């Protein structure tokens, strides 16, 4: 086994731990062990109009927000591939929509979807990552949007979401705290298989 192969295996293990231990098992204390303090995050998953705090603290926020909206959730890693300092992972996120998410009340619906995660490593830690998922498909699964074949105009549920998001942004700018409940809420225990 060459030195490059060993480094690639170590990098894959770091990404797998982030997905399995931090997301699925709610072990947020591992974040600082797995990512650099000046972490760069590229994702459209944001808890509100202000976006994420820069660095590893933003990852803490992102995970808390996701777990608040999906308290019974888990990540199943399907594959992890590494080449040099780059690692790609494909995983399935599944759970029950049980908390407020982008102005959408809990639907109680189960949902599952594929996500992709690409990381650039530095000194055995994640220094930068890109995260991709199908938000449109998620909104359809939780009942916010109608199925694709029904869309020809802005559907009433989407119009309500757009208006709600505008009101949330206005409340946020006025300093109302209840829209930030996810920040201080106690995290639920990990989902049991």
C-alpha positions as CSV (number, residue, x, y, z in Angstrom):
1,X,0.0,0.0,0.0
2,X,1.5,3.3,-1.0
3,X,1.6,6.5,1.1
4,X,-1.0,8.1,-1.2
5,X,-3.4,5.2,-0.7
6,X,-3.0,5.4,3.1
7,X,-3.7,9.2,3.1
8,X,-6.7,8.6,0.8
9,X,-8.1,5.9,3.1
10,X,-7.6,8.2,6.1
11,X,-9.4,11.1,4.3
12,X,-12.3,8.8,3.4
13,X,-12.6,7.7,7.1
14,X,-12.8,11.3,8.2
15,X,-15.6,12.1,5.8
16,X,-17.4,8.9,6.7
17,X,-17.1,9.8,10.5
18,X,-18.6,13.2,9.8
19,X,-21.6,11.8,8.0
20,X,-22.2,8.7,10.2
21,X,-21.1,9.9,13.7
22,X,-21.8,13.6,13.6
23,X,-25.0,13.6,11.5
24,X,-26.6,10.2,12.4
25,X,-25.4,9.8,15.9
26,X,-25.5,13.5,16.8
27,X,-21.9,13.6,18.1
28,X,-21.4,17.3,17.5
29,X,-18.4,17.3,19.8
30,X,-16.4,15.5,17.0
31,X,-16.7,18.4,14.5
32,X,-13.6,20.2,15.8
33,X,-11.7,16.9,15.4
34,X,-12.8,16.4,11.8
35,X,-12.8,19.9,10.3
36,X,-10.4,22.9,10.3
37,X,-11.5,26.0,12.2
38,X,-11.6,28.1,9.0
39,X,-13.8,25.6,7.2
40,X,-15.3,26.8,3.9
41,X,-18.8,25.6,3.3
42,X,-20.6,25.7,-0.1
43,X,-24.2,24.7,0.3
44,X,-27.7,26.1,-0.3
45,X,-28.8,24.6,3.0
46,X,-29.1,27.6,5.2
47,X,-31.1,28.0,8.4
48,X,-32.3,31.5,7.5
49,X,-31.7,34.6,5.4
50,X,-28.5,35.4,7.3
51,X,-26.8,32.2,6.1
52,X,-24.3,30.3,8.2
53,X,-21.6,31.6,10.5
54,X,-18.2,31.2,8.8
55,X,-15.9,28.4,9.8
56,X,-16.5,25.2,11.8
57,X,-19.2,27.0,13.8
58,X,-21.3,27.2,10.7
59,X,-21.2,23.4,10.4
60,X,-22.4,23.2,14.0
61,X,-25.3,25.5,13.1
62,X,-26.1,23.6,9.9
63,X,-26.3,20.2,11.7
64,X,-28.4,21.6,14.6
65,X,-30.8,23.2,12.1
66,X,-31.2,20.0,10.1
67,X,-31.7,17.8,13.2
68,X,-34.2,20.3,14.6
69,X,-36.3,20.0,11.3
70,X,-35.7,16.3,11.0
71,X,-35.4,14.9,14.6
72,X,-35.8,11.3,13.5
73,X,-33.2,11.3,10.8
74,X,-30.2,9.3,9.8
75,X,-27.5,9.2,7.1
76,X,-26.6,6.0,5.2
77,X,-23.4,6.3,3.4
78,X,-23.6,4.6,0.0
79,X,-20.0,5.2,-1.3
80,X,-16.9,7.2,-0.5
81,X,-14.2,7.8,-3.1
82,X,-10.9,9.6,-2.7
83,X,-8.2,10.9,-4.9
84,X,-5.4,12.9,-3.3
85,X,-6.9,15.6,-1.1
86,X,-10.4,15.3,-2.6
87,X,-13.1,13.0,-1.2
88,X,-16.6,12.4,-2.7
89,X,-19.4,10.8,-0.8
90,X,-22.9,9.8,-1.8
91,X,-25.4,9.1,0.9
92,X,-29.1,8.8,1.6
93,X,-30.6,11.1,4.1
94,X,-33.9,9.7,5.6
95,X,-36.1,10.9,8.4
96,X,-39.4,12.3,9.6
97,X,-40.1,16.0,9.1
98,X,-40.8,16.9,12.7
99,X,-39.8,20.5,13.1
100,X,-40.1,23.9,11.4
101,X,-38.0,24.2,8.3
102,X,-37.9,27.3,6.2
103,X,-41.2,28.4,7.5
104,X,-42.8,25.1,6.9
105,X,-44.6,23.5,9.9
106,X,-43.8,19.9,10.8
107,X,-45.6,17.6,8.4
108,X,-44.9,14.3,10.2
109,X,-44.1,12.8,6.8
110,X,-41.2,10.4,6.2
111,X,-38.9,11.3,3.4
112,X,-35.6,10.1,1.9
113,X,-33.3,11.4,-0.8
114,X,-29.8,11.2,-2.2
115,X,-27.2,13.8,-1.3
116,X,-23.6,14.3,-2.5
117,X,-20.8,15.7,-0.5
118,X,-17.4,16.7,-1.9
119,X,-14.6,17.6,0.5
120,X,-11.1,19.1,0.1
121,X,-8.8,17.9,2.9
122,X,-5.9,19.6,4.7
123,X,-3.7,17.9,7.2
124,X,-6.2,15.1,7.7
125,X,-9.2,17.4,8.3
126,X,-12.0,18.7,6.1
127,X,-11.0,22.2,5.0
128,X,-13.7,22.9,2.4
129,X,-16.8,21.1,1.3
130,X,-19.5,21.3,-1.4
131,X,-22.9,19.8,-0.6
132,X,-25.7,19.1,-3.1
133,X,-29.2,17.8,-2.7
134,X,-32.6,18.0,-4.4
135,X,-34.5,20.7,-2.4
136,X,-37.4,20.6,-4.8
137,X,-37.9,16.8,-4.3
138,X,-37.7,17.2,-0.5
139,X,-40.4,19.9,-0.6
140,X,-42.6,17.6,-2.7
141,X,-42.1,14.7,-0.2
142,X,-43.2,16.8,2.8
143,X,-46.2,18.1,0.9
144,X,-45.1,21.7,0.4
145,X,-45.0,21.4,-3.4
146,X,-47.2,19.3,-5.6
147,X,-45.8,16.5,-7.8
148,X,-43.9,17.7,-10.9
149,X,-46.7,16.8,-13.3
150,X,-49.1,19.2,-11.5
151,X,-46.8,22.3,-11.9
152,X,-47.5,24.8,-14.6
153,X,-47.9,27.9,-12.5
154,X,-46.7,28.9,-9.1
155,X,-48.8,26.5,-7.0
156,X,-50.6,27.9,-3.9
157,X,-48.4,25.9,-1.4
158,X,-45.2,27.4,-3.0
159,X,-46.8,30.9,-2.9
160,X,-47.5,30.4,0.8
161,X,-43.9,29.4,1.4
162,X,-42.6,32.4,-0.5
163,X,-44.8,34.7,1.5
164,X,-43.9,33.0,4.7
165,X,-40.2,33.2,4.0
166,X,-40.6,36.9,3.3
167,X,-42.4,37.4,6.7
168,X,-39.7,35.3,8.4
169,X,-37.0,37.5,6.9
170,X,-38.8,40.6,8.0
171,X,-39.2,39.2,11.6
172,X,-35.5,38.2,11.6
173,X,-34.5,41.7,10.6
174,X,-36.7,43.1,13.4
175,X,-34.9,40.8,15.9
176,X,-37.6,38.3,16.8
177,X,-36.1,35.3,18.4
178,X,-38.7,32.5,18.0
179,X,-37.5,31.9,14.4
180,X,-34.2,30.9,15.8
181,X,-35.6,28.3,18.2
182,X,-33.4,25.6,16.5
183,X,-30.3,27.3,17.8
184,X,-31.1,26.6,21.5
185,X,-33.4,23.6,21.2
186,X,-32.2,20.4,22.8
187,X,-31.3,17.9,20.1
188,X,-33.3,14.7,20.0
189,X,-31.5,11.4,20.3
190,X,-30.3,9.6,17.1
191,X,-32.9,7.5,15.3
192,X,-32.8,3.8,16.1
193,X,-32.7,1.3,13.3
